Amino acid sequence: MKTLLVIDSSARTRRSTTRALTRRFADAWKARFGEAAVIHRDLGAHPPQPVNDAWIAAAFAKDGEEAPAALAESETFLTEIFRADVIVIGAPMYNFGMPASLKAYLDQIVRVGRTFDFGDTHENPYLPLIPSKPVVAITSKGSGEYEPGGAMESLNFLEPHLATVLGFIGLGDIHYAKVAREEYKDEEWKRMVAEAEITVDQLATTLAAG
């Protein structure tokens, strides 16, 4: 059995395009491997704690110097990530970037000695520690102008930020399913949703078999 980790970050519990698509992926996975093969982490409904001074002290402490309680949530997230064979992330664009809940989650999982370490040269200063595994990033945006060639392409910090952080810790094998024009719900939006559904179905089949 292969395990899927689904991470939702939309604040919308209904009317969410990313949630509909992550659920579609998860349903295909369950049909093949069963309910127990899917871990669901709902950041929109249950946002992670922001990193604070106690977290930083514990993350950089030597063994025995700090109580591990400050890292309990981080350890839960990391256990899920290391257990998963495939990760699906639903990430709508909020104010040109990712939702605050997803940013807080990434802050919780980027940890020295656990998901990255320091290298020994200027050319290779950081080393990822998470074994490579496929990540499916399902994104949505209010306007289509954030896509390549669009008038606001330079303001799209969502996919670049997500790809940079995930790649930093070893999760650089990223596949995308993208929807735009959320604010218009026009024929172009419908076309993009249909294309994203096809992409999700294909990825669910391919990654389940891989």
C-alpha positions in Angstrom: 0.0 0.0 0.0 1.2 3.5 -0.9 0.4 6.4 1.4 -0.8 9.8 0.2 -0.5 13.0 2.3 -3.1 15.6 1.3 -2.5 19.2 2.6 -5.3 21.7 2.2 -4.6 25.3 2.9 -7.7 27.1 1.5 -9.6 29.1 4.2 -12.8 28.1 2.3 -14.3 25.0 3.6 -16.9 25.2 0.8 -16.6 26.7 -2.7 -12.9 25.9 -2.8 -11.4 24.9 -6.2 -8.2 23.5 -4.7 -10.1 21.5 -2.1 -12.3 20.0 -4.8 -9.2 19.0 -6.8 -7.3 17.6 -3.8 -10.4 15.6 -2.8 -10.6 14.3 -6.4 -7.0 13.1 -6.1 -7.6 11.5 -2.7 -10.8 9.7 -3.8 -8.9 8.1 -6.7 -6.2 7.1 -4.3 -8.7 5.6 -1.8 -10.4 3.7 -4.6 -7.1 1.9 -5.2 -5.5 1.6 -1.8 -8.3 2.2 0.7 -9.2 4.9 3.3 -6.2 4.1 5.5 -3.8 5.1 2.6 -4.7 8.8 2.9 -3.5 11.2 5.5 -5.4 14.5 5.5 -3.8 17.7 7.0 -6.3 20.6 6.9 -4.3 23.8 7.5 -7.2 26.0 6.5 -9.4 24.6 9.3 -6.5 24.1 11.8 -3.7 26.5 11.1 -0.2 25.6 12.5 1.3 27.6 15.3 3.7 30.3 14.0 7.4 29.7 14.8 8.3 31.5 18.0 11.4 32.0 20.2 10.8 28.7 22.0 10.6 26.8 18.7 13.8 28.4 17.4 15.7 27.6 20.6 14.5 24.0 20.6 15.2 23.5 16.9 18.8 24.7 17.2 19.5 23.3 20.7 21.9 20.4 21.3 20.4 17.3 22.7 19.0 17.8 26.2 19.3 21.6 26.2 15.6 22.3 25.4 12.3 20.5 26.1 11.0 19.0 22.9 7.4 20.3 23.5 7.9 23.3 21.3 8.6 21.0 18.4 5.7 18.6 18.9 3.6 20.0 16.1 6.6 20.1 13.8 7.4 16.5 14.6 3.8 15.5 13.8 4.0 17.2 10.4 7.4 15.6 9.7 6.2 12.1 10.6 3.4 12.5 8.0 5.8 13.7 5.4 8.3 10.9 5.9 5.6 8.3 5.9 4.0 9.5 2.7 4.9 8.2 -0.7 3.2 11.1 -2.5 2.2 14.5 -1.3 -0.7 16.7 -2.7 -0.9 20.4 -1.7 -3.9 22.6 -2.3 -2.6 26.2 -2.5 -4.8 29.1 -3.6 -3.1 32.5 -4.2 -3.7 35.0 -1.4 -2.3 38.5 -1.9 0.2 37.3 -4.6 1.5 34.4 -2.5 0.5 31.4 -0.4 -2.0 31.4 2.5 -0.6 32.2 5.9 -1.5 28.7 7.1 0.7 27.1 4.5 3.6 29.5 5.1 3.3 28.6 8.9 3.4 24.9 7.9 6.5 25.3 5.8 8.2 27.2 8.6 7.4 24.2 10.9 8.9 21.6 8.6 12.1 23.4 7.5 14.4 22.3 10.4 18.1 21.9 10.6 19.1 18.3 11.2 15.7 17.0 10.3 14.8 18.2 6.8 18.1 20.0 5.8 21.6 20.3 7.0 24.5 22.6 6.4 27.0 21.6 3.7 30.8 22.1 3.8 31.4 24.3 0.8 30.3 27.7 -0.6 29.0 25.9 -3.7 26.9 23.5 -1.6 26.0 25.3 1.6 22.8 23.3 2.3 21.9 19.6 2.0 18.3 18.4 1.8 17.4 15.5 4.1 14.0 14.4 2.9 14.1 11.5 0.4 12.7 12.6 -3.0 9.1 11.8 -3.5 6.5 13.3 -5.9 4.6 16.4 -4.9 1.4 17.5 -6.7 0.8 21.3 -6.2 -2.8 22.3 -7.0 -3.0 26.1 -7.3 -5.7 28.6 -8.0 -5.7 32.3 -8.7 -8.3 35.0 -9.1 -7.0 36.3 -12.4 -5.3 34.6 -15.3 -2.8 37.4 -15.7 -0.5 35.8 -13.1 0.3 32.9 -15.5 3.4 33.0 -17.8 3.1 35.8 -20.3 0.4 37.5 -18.3 0.5 41.2 -17.4 1.0 40.3 -13.7 3.3 37.4 -14.1 6.0 39.2 -12.0 3.6 39.3 -9.0 3.1 35.6 -8.9 5.0 34.5 -5.8 2.9 31.4 -5.1 4.5 28.6 -7.2 8.1 30.0 -7.1 8.0 30.3 -3.3 6.4 26.9 -2.9 8.9 25.2 -5.2 11.9 26.9 -3.6 11.1 25.8 -0.1 10.1 22.3 -1.0 13.2 21.9 -3.2 15.4 23.1 -0.4 14.3 20.2 1.8 14.4 17.6 -0.9 10.9 17.7 -2.4 11.9 19.0 -5.8 9.8 16.6 -7.9 6.8 18.8 -8.3 3.9 18.4 -10.7 1.3 21.2 -11.1 -2.4 21.4 -11.7 -3.4 25.1 -12.1 -6.7 27.0 -12.2 -7.0 30.7 -12.7 -9.8 33.3 -13.3 -11.5 32.3 -10.0 -13.0 35.8 -9.7 -14.7 35.5 -13.1 -16.1 31.9 -13.2 -16.3 32.4 -17.0 -15.8 29.9 -19.8 -12.0 30.1 -19.5 -12.3 29.3 -15.8 -14.4 26.3 -16.6 -11.9 25.1 -19.2 -9.1 25.4 -16.8 -11.0 23.5 -14.1 -11.7 20.7 -16.7 -8.0 20.6 -17.7 -7.0 20.5 -14.0 -9.3 17.6 -13.4 -7.8 15.6 -16.3 -4.3 16.4 -14.9 -5.3 15.3 -11.4 -6.8 12.0 -12.7 -3.7 11.3 -14.8 -1.3 12.1 -12.0 -3.3 10.0 -9.5 -3.1 7.0 -11.8 0.6 7.4 -12.7 1.9 8.1 -9.2 -0.2 5.3 -7.7 1.4 2.9 -10.1 4.9 4.3 -10.0 
